[in-house]
Amino acid sequence: MQERLQELLDEIVRAGAARGLSQGEIARRAGLSPTRVSKLKSAEDAYLSTIERMANAVGLKLALVPNEPTLEKLLNRGLFGAGD
């Protein structure tokens, strides 16, 4: 779980950096303290609402996506084939 949480946080911080936001600014926009964000990076688990607030602060939305990439299905002619 910690690895996946770290991936999500890294993606949020990268998206913020691309918009010129520091980690502290992301925290402020999400209504969190910079200390809380730092602690999240070493946490084993976090509230989904906290991750969602951080994502929203940098213009991202949390979503569930299929485990099988659409591009791979398209390249393998499975996207519009029988049964799809």
N, C-alpha and C positions, 0 to 999 in steps of 0.2 A: 504494500500500500504506500509506503514512504516513497518508493521510486516513482510511482505514478503521480503522487502529490507533487513531488519535486519537478516532474515534467510539466505539469499544469502551471505551477508557479513560474518556472523559467519562461514558458510561453507567454504568460501574462506580462512579465517584466520585459521581455523582448518586444512585445507589442507596444508597451508603454514607451520604451526607449525609441522605437521607430516614430513615435509621436512627440518625441522630445521630453518625455516625462521621466523623472528620476524615480527610484523605488520609494523614496519618501513622499513624493507627490502622488504616486499611485495610492499609497497608503492613505494620505489625506483625503483624496477624492473618494476612496472607499469607506471613509469614516473610521479608519483604523490608525493606530499609532505605528510609527516606523518600527518600534520595538516588537510589536505584535507580528508584523510581517517577517521580521528577522527570525522570530521564534517559530513561525510557520515553516520556514525552510528546514528546520531540524526536527519538526514534529513528525510523529508517526501517523497522525490522522488530523483531520480538520473538519469543521462544519462546512457542509456544502454551501450554505448561505454566505460564509466568509469568502470562499473561492469565487462564488458568483458575484459578490460585491466588487471584488478586485477585478474580475474580468470585465464587468460593466464599466468600471472606472477608466478602462483603456479602450472601450468601444468593442469589446468582445462579448459573445453570448455563449453560455455553456449549452451544449447539445449532445445528444447521443447520435452516433452515426453507425451505419452498418459496419460490421467487422470486415466484410469483403469489399475492397475498394471498387467503386464503379468503373474507374478507368481500366482496371484489370479485366473486369467483366466485358467491357466494350472491346478491348483489344483481343479478347478470346472469343469474340462474337457471341457472348452469353447474355448481353444486355437486352437485346431485342429478339432473342431466340425463343424457342418453344418453352412455355412455362413461365415466362417473365411477364 
